[in-house]
């Protein structure tokens, strides 16, 4: 099934959400009314816009950070399955957040850029459960280590600083695709070939939300990493983030994808080096939130209930923005 152009290129980026949730088995029932969503932004310390999605009518209890080359909408189904007021962030250089001239999207630089946003979302509701996948997970660890008062618990999805270079290189290879593309279908085909996903409809929606059409009809990604020319994206030293993980004194959950980037050795190393950490394995690819959103939401809730409980409530009413 091919998505209609008007579904995602109109002024309301949430208009297609109900259909997407139906496709993923999350139905609008009296027991589960979809959380309303809206977009907002803050300005980072360097004067650049950081865009984010706010889900629910109350103060957020969970903040989500996506991986390299993705955007905040990758969490839509997971947020709805979890049913908690939440914020999903467009990392710097991704989605509707501004690009950096220096193209520095390392975890430490990202964490600095996100500080005003973290201060905003914790002003009122208090410390967050911070969930980060891949690059977002490394960024989340730096935030939690530097601002302990803002984070109650940390969920890291399919990433550790001990990741083998082969896994990191596969991400770079996908991001460094020849630009521009002739069509969005070409990008979907490439994503399937790289093992990014197998659900073509879900990939089509993700590609629509993560690309823009140029005047000549060709397609480019919205994120900066695919638009760097000869520059190599994400050249930071992975192992440098161990220092942040080892400083943590909050509960930490490592979610390992069964078909992701981690192996037994990297999982064991993480559990040995990170205080208060535990792990769970989910049948999914690296982008767990795209493969197994319900199971991921369950893992988050179980972990939070055991470590830093949040109210298990679903809004009684609400309409999509």
C-alpha positions in Angstrom: 0.0 0.0 0.0 1.4 3.4 -1.0 0.8 6.4 1.1 -1.1 9.3 -0.4 1.0 12.4 -0.9 -1.5 14.6 0.8 -1.4 12.4 4.0 2.0 13.7 5.0 2.9 16.8 2.9 0.0 18.9 4.2 0.2 21.5 7.0 -1.0 19.0 9.7 1.7 16.3 10.2 -0.6 14.4 12.6 -3.5 13.9 10.2 -2.4 10.4 9.2 -1.7 9.2 12.7 -5.0 7.5 13.3 -4.6 5.3 10.2 -1.0 4.5 11.1 -2.0 3.4 14.6 -4.8 1.2 13.2 -2.2 -0.4 10.9 0.0 -1.1 13.9 -2.9 -2.5 15.9 -3.3 0.4 18.3 -7.1 1.2 18.0 -9.1 4.1 19.3 -11.4 2.6 21.9 -13.0 3.9 25.1 -10.1 2.2 26.9 -7.4 3.9 24.8 -7.9 7.3 23.3 -4.8 8.5 21.3 -2.7 11.1 22.9 -3.1 14.5 21.2 0.2 15.8 19.7 1.6 19.2 18.8 4.9 20.6 17.7 6.9 23.2 19.6 10.5 24.3 19.7 13.2 25.9 22.0 16.4 27.8 21.2 19.7 26.1 22.1 22.7 27.9 23.6 24.0 28.7 20.1 20.8 30.3 18.9 19.6 27.3 16.9 16.1 25.9 17.0 15.4 22.5 18.6 12.1 21.1 17.5 10.0 18.5 19.4 6.6 16.8 19.6 4.6 17.0 22.8 2.2 14.2 23.3 -0.7 14.5 25.8 -2.4 17.4 27.6 -0.3 17.4 30.8 3.3 17.7 31.7 5.6 15.1 30.0 6.8 12.1 32.1 8.9 10.5 29.4 11.3 12.1 26.9 12.4 10.2 23.8 15.6 10.8 21.7 15.8 9.1 18.3 18.8 7.6 16.4 20.9 9.0 13.6 19.0 9.8 10.4 15.6 9.5 12.1 13.3 12.1 13.6 10.8 12.5 16.5 8.0 10.7 14.6 9.9 7.4 14.8 8.5 7.2 18.4 4.8 7.9 17.5 3.5 4.3 17.9 5.7 3.6 21.0 4.4 6.8 22.7 0.8 5.8 21.9 1.3 2.2 23.1 2.9 3.5 26.4 0.0 6.0 26.9 2.0 8.5 29.0 2.4 12.2 28.4 5.7 12.5 26.6 8.1 14.6 24.5 9.8 13.2 21.4 12.7 15.4 20.3 14.2 16.1 16.8 17.9 15.8 17.6 20.1 18.7 16.3 20.4 18.5 12.5 17.4 16.2 12.2 13.7 16.6 11.5 12.7 20.2 12.0 15.7 21.1 14.2 18.3 23.4 12.8 21.5 22.1 11.2 24.9 22.9 12.6 27.5 24.6 10.4 30.2 22.4 11.9 28.1 19.2 11.5 29.1 18.2 15.1 26.3 15.9 16.2 28.3 14.0 18.8 26.5 13.0 22.0 28.3 15.7 24.1 27.4 18.5 21.6 23.8 17.2 21.3 23.4 17.1 25.1 24.5 20.7 25.3 22.1 21.8 22.6 19.2 19.9 24.3 19.8 21.4 27.8 17.1 24.2 27.4 14.6 21.6 26.2 15.3 19.3 29.2 15.0 22.3 31.5 11.6 23.1 29.9 10.1 19.6 30.1 11.3 19.1 33.7 9.9 22.4 34.9 6.7 21.3 36.6 6.4 17.6 36.0 9.9 17.0 37.4 12.6 14.5 36.4 12.0 12.4 33.3 12.4 8.9 32.2 14.8 9.4 29.4 14.6 6.9 26.5 17.2 7.1 23.7 17.8 4.8 20.7 21.3 4.6 19.1 22.7 8.1 18.8 19.9 9.3 21.0 20.8 6.7 23.6 24.4 8.0 23.8 23.1 11.5 24.0 20.7 10.5 26.8 23.5 9.1 28.8 25.5 12.3 28.6 22.4 14.3 29.6 21.7 12.0 32.6 25.3 12.1 33.8 25.6 15.9 33.6 22.1 16.8 35.0 21.2 14.2 37.5 18.2 16.2 38.8 16.5 16.0 35.5 16.5 12.3 34.9 15.0 9.6 37.1 15.7 6.5 34.9 17.4 5.8 31.6 16.4 3.4 28.8 19.1 2.8 26.2 17.9 1.1 23.0 20.4 -1.1 21.0 23.6 0.9 21.5 26.6 0.9 23.9 29.9 2.7 23.7 31.4 -0.7 23.1 29.6 -1.1 19.7 31.8 -2.8 17.1 32.9 -0.5 14.3 31.1 -2.7 11.8 27.7 -1.7 13.3 28.6 2.0 13.4 29.9 1.8 9.8 26.6 0.3 8.5 24.8 3.4 9.8 27.3 5.7 8.1 27.0 3.7 4.8 23.2 4.1 4.8 23.4 7.8 5.6 26.0 8.5 2.9 23.7 7.5 0.0 24.1 9.3 -3.3 22.0 12.4 -3.3 19.5 13.4 -4.5 17.1 10.5 -5.0 14.8 10.2 -7.9 11.9 9.1 -5.8 10.9 8.3 -2.2 10.3 4.7 -3.3 14.1 4.5 -4.1 14.8 5.4 -0.5 12.4 2.8 0.8 14.1 0.2 -1.3 17.5 1.2 0.0 16.2 1.1 3.6 15.0 -2.5 3.1 18.3 -3.5 1.5 20.2 -2.1 4.5 18.0 -4.0 7.0 16.4 -0.8 8.4 13.0 -2.4 8.2 10.7 -4.9 6.4 7.3 -3.3 6.8 7.1 -1.3 3.5 4.1 0.7 4.6 5.8 1.8 7.8 8.9 2.6 5.9 7.0 4.7 3.4 5.5 6.8 6.2 8.9 7.2 7.8 10.5 8.3 4.5 7.7 10.8 3.8 8.2 12.4 7.2 12.0 12.4 6.8 12.4 13.8 3.3 11.5 16.9 1.3 10.9 17.3 -2.4 13.1 19.8 -4.3 11.8 22.1 -7.1 13.2 19.8 -9.7 11.2 16.9 -8.3 14.2 15.0 -6.7 14.1 14.0 -3.1 16.6 14.8 -0.3 16.6 13.8 3.4 15.7 16.5 5.9 18.5 15.5 8.2 22.0 17.0 7.8 23.9 13.7 7.9 22.8 12.8 4.4 23.7 16.3 3.1 27.3 16.6 4.1 28.9 16.1 0.7 32.5 14.8 1.2 32.4 15.2 5.0 32.0 11.9 6.9 29.1 12.0 9.5 29.4 11.0 13.1 33.2 10.8 13.5 33.2 11.0 17.4 34.9 8.3 19.4 32.2 5.9 20.7 34.3 4.8 23.7 34.4 8.4 25.0 30.8 8.0 26.1 31.7 5.3 28.6 32.7 8.0 31.1 29.1 9.3 31.2 27.6 5.8 31.6 30.0 5.0 34.4 29.0 8.1 36.4 25.3 7.2 36.4 23.6 6.5 39.7 20.1 6.0 38.4 18.4 2.8 37.1 19.4 2.0 33.6 17.8 -0.5 31.2 19.6 -1.7 28.0 17.2 -2.9 25.3 19.0 -5.2 23.0 17.4 -5.9 19.6 17.7 -9.6 18.5 18.7 -8.5 15.0 20.4 -5.3 16.0 24.0 -4.0 16.5 24.8 -5.6 19.8 26.2 -9.1 20.6 26.6 -11.1 23.9 30.0 -9.5 24.6 28.9 -5.9 24.2 25.8 -6.6 26.3 27.9 -8.2 29.1 30.4 -5.3 29.0 27.6 -2.8 29.4 26.1 -4.6 32.4 29.5 -4.9 34.0 30.5 -1.3 33.5 27.2 0.6 34.1 26.1 0.8 37.8 22.5 -0.2 38.4 21.9 -1.6 34.9 19.9 -4.5 33.6 19.0 -5.7 30.1 16.1 -7.1 28.1 16.1 -8.5 24.6 13.3 -7.8 22.1 12.7 -9.6 18.8 13.4 -6.7 16.5 15.9 -4.9 14.3 18.1 -2.0 15.4 15.3 0.5 15.2 13.3 -1.4 17.8 10.6 1.3 18.0 9.8 0.7 14.3 9.7 -3.1 14.6 8.2 -3.8 18.0 6.7 -0.7 19.5 4.2 -2.5 21.8 6.9 -4.8 23.2 9.2 -1.8 23.7 6.5 0.2 25.5 5.9 -2.8 27.7 9.6 -3.1 28.5 9.7 0.6 29.4 6.7 0.4 31.6 7.9 -2.7 33.4 11.3 -1.1 34.0 9.8 2.2 35.2 7.3 0.4 37.5 10.2 -1.4 39.1 12.5 1.5 39.5 10.8 4.9 39.3 7.0 4.5 39.0 4.9 6.9 36.9 1.1 6.9 36.8 -0.3 4.2 34.6 -3.1 6.4 33.1 -4.3 7.0 29.6 -6.0 10.4 28.9 -9.8 10.1 29.1 -10.3 12.2 26.0 -8.3 13.9 23.3 -8.2 14.6 19.7 -5.2 14.7 17.4 -4.0 18.2 16.5 
